[in-house]
Amino acid sequence: MKKYSRLANKQCFAFSLTLGAVLALTACGGASDSSTCASCGPVVVSSNLLVSRTVYAGTKSTVTVGQALPGGGVAIADGTFPNVFTNETPDPSFGVSSPIYLDQLSSSGALIRSIPVDPTLITTSFASKSELALNVSSDQTSVSFMGYKATVNQLDVSNSNTAAVLDTTNPVTTTFARAVAQFNLNSGALAVTSVNAYSGNNGRAAVNVGGNFYMVGNAGNGNGDGNMLSALSDNTGVQIIAANSTTGASTAVGVVNGVFGSTTGYQRGFSLAQLADPASPGKNYVADKTGKDDNFRGMTVFNNTLYVTKGSGSNGVNTVYQVGAANALAGGSLSGTTLFTILPGFNALSEKVAEAKATLTATPHPFGIWFADANTLFVADEGDGVRIGVAGKVTTFAGLQEYKLVSGVWTLAATFQKGLLDQAATTPTGLTWKVQTDGLRNISGKRNADGSFTIYATTSTVSDETTHDLGADPNELVAITVNAASTAAGTSFTVLKNSATGERFGGVAYIQ
């Protein structure tokens, strides 16, 4: 991509929110055609960052005390932030749909422009904390992210059903499609594709490879029988849909494990039952809850290979997975027979076993991943989520982990936490509780001329407040530069930008 001066790009840039399916560039020397505008240069220039952000947009009238909530119970607080989120007490599925912004920043974190995404096309959910990852397409021309086909200030959208899989046991009875947005880095066009995957839960990330969107997320918010759980299992994990699809019908990527209709073991892609149980020599783990081994959060594509992470829930394994064979995407799309495998050297302990009192063992919580090269992998760990002041918190894995490939095995070289986990807890403006950084969620990076790597990341948070979702708290955009001589003790993160109260950073992408 050709690099243009920031000044020239500013002079020919303006956005108009249209009523159709495209957010178009509409002013460049008087031109109204985006193809003409493209002659002024890319919308997002190279060597810049793109950061996704959402802001709570509700008002007092968004929720009325005493009204029935979609996920059950009646509201105990109106729509005023932040007390609106105490409604999670009567309604555990409580959330409010919110607008999305794409911020273009310099590599030092200076704001160049903020791009509002048309909320009639796609929104996200506040205070969901696993949404809005940004992934650059395989041809480097666009960035994709996931959200919902819902207008701003709708309740409980992130736990609603989708039309394709209607779970009658889901306490949230509304229906909203999930959606993938593709932002063109050259023209500024935003195309939105509706998706019926992830019923009852959320899509977290998407990437365009060869005209197909690969997505990760989770499904299910009810207590259905084996048939319902199996239908949701087919609706979760890694899903694929054509970028130009008009039907919303996606296909599960991943080999079938177990038997459809069973409450345990029917998984698409990875099953705990594939792994040897270290406590029972000669035997594999017992299969766990149908659909929950493939509750993925982060993703990346490197050398035509898809990788995903799992870092939450009590089933499966919190670790990094390879989806299919190496270079599989070079020969076409992945399919329903693709095998998922844990990368050699990464955690392979059952989360259910790890959390059991008799075998209590700390495990990682991986989220974003970025390959610096074929032998260097950085993994963002969001921390264990234990609130400030609560006993039992473990910080062993939180932060940025650097792995090196040694004799075919990924080996942990360092875990970088300085300048991140040692930040003092603060009370953000407008809040009455303390907030502290707990780890990292989404990451991106670049190779520098001297051979070092700079990694950019959005942080996760914890607080000492017990009546709201931790995702509602403001977080940070941070950066760290790592070279061959870097040590955990001698290498520190730098905070590039802080989000405001009622605002959350989601994903980050470094534009080459």
KADACOR-V888431 format. One record per helix or strand. SS is the DSSP state (helix for helix, strand for strand). FROM is the first residue (numbers start at 1). TO is the last residue. If there is no record, write none. Layout:
SS|FROM|TO + SS|FROM|TO
This chain:
helix|6|11 + strand|15|16 + strand|24|25 + strand|28|28 + strand|31|31 + helix|34|40 + strand|48|55 + helix|60|62 + strand|68|68 + strand|74|74 + helix|83|88 + strand|96|106 + strand|111|116 + strand|123|126 + strand|135|136 + strand|142|148 + strand|155|155 + helix|157|159 + strand|161|161 + strand|175|175 + strand|178|184 + strand|190|195 + strand|203|209 + strand|212|217 + helix|226|233 + strand|237|242 + strand|251|252 + strand|256|257 + strand|264|264 + strand|267|268 + helix|272|274 + strand|276|276 + strand|284|284 + strand|289|289 + strand|298|302 + strand|305|310 + strand|319|323 + helix|328|331 + strand|340|342 + helix|351|355 + helix|357|359 + strand|366|373 + strand|376|381 + strand|399|406 + strand|409|416 + strand|426|426 + strand|435|447 + strand|453|463 + helix|470|472 + strand|476|482 + strand|494|498 + strand|503|511
